[in-house]
């Protein structure tokens, strides 16, 4: 029983650290040379706050949180300027995806206990789909 608590405690600490890192970026977002930086960071912080409240699929949601943290850092670090229609589309798609994720996480974390039992596997699959999208976006913004 104790190792499970430690495991979740370690994941919670990691999530808190990711939130702190993104929160620090948020304080500097208005100075970032990246369009949408403030909006992306705000969405990421909102998602992390909601994930912190997850009752089921904690590990899946926390992995999603780590991916989102990596994505925000990759976007801000890339210095992605909107010099092309493709970059504009990538940023628009990213904001749209994060907005969808925020709505999904909000809905999933507000389920009552009985509904969580029935939706747990569906939610886990949806989290994996979102993780895949986020990882693709990390690749787009991580490559210069």
PyMOL commands that set and color helices and strands:
alter all, ss='L'
color gray80, all
select helices_A, chain A and resi 2-31+37-51+58-78+85-109+113-142
alter helices_A, ss='H'
color red, helices_A
deselect
rebuild
show_as cartoon
